[in-house]
Amino acid sequence: MLLDTFTRERHPAGEAVLRNTRAQAALPAPGPHVEASREIVGELIVLPEVNDYVTTLLSGVDLRYEFPYPAVGPVGALPRPGTRRRRRHAVAAARTPPFGA
């Protein structure tokens, strides 16, 4: 079932979000160590590779499943929004091995 793999699949994503949030929360704090870190981050962020990495990290667009995910098939294979899925699709998805297995 879908929920059987939830912890294994989503907890790493949640941990990454929490780590990033903690790092962002630390930067506005006062103190010489944090000010030095802010200066270094400010110097690094102008580098295109660093800017791309940080932008992707903070936006969360790097958190995704690889496709085609076995339970849903290739991108575009799902019914259009508003249409009903046939029961056999749900049964086949339930029998599909867990993501990453």
Number of C-alpha atoms within 10 A of each C-alpha: 12 11 9 9 14 12 11 13 15 12 11 12 16 13 11 14 16 12 12 15 12 11 11 12 10 12 16 11 12 9 9 9 10 14 14 12 13 16 10 11 13 11 10 13 15 11 11 10 11 13 13 12 13 14 14 13 15 13 9 14 9 12 15 9 10 9 11 12 14 16 19 16 12 11 9 9 9 12 10 9 6 6 8 8 11 9 8 9 12 13 12 12 16 13 11 16 12 19 15 11 6
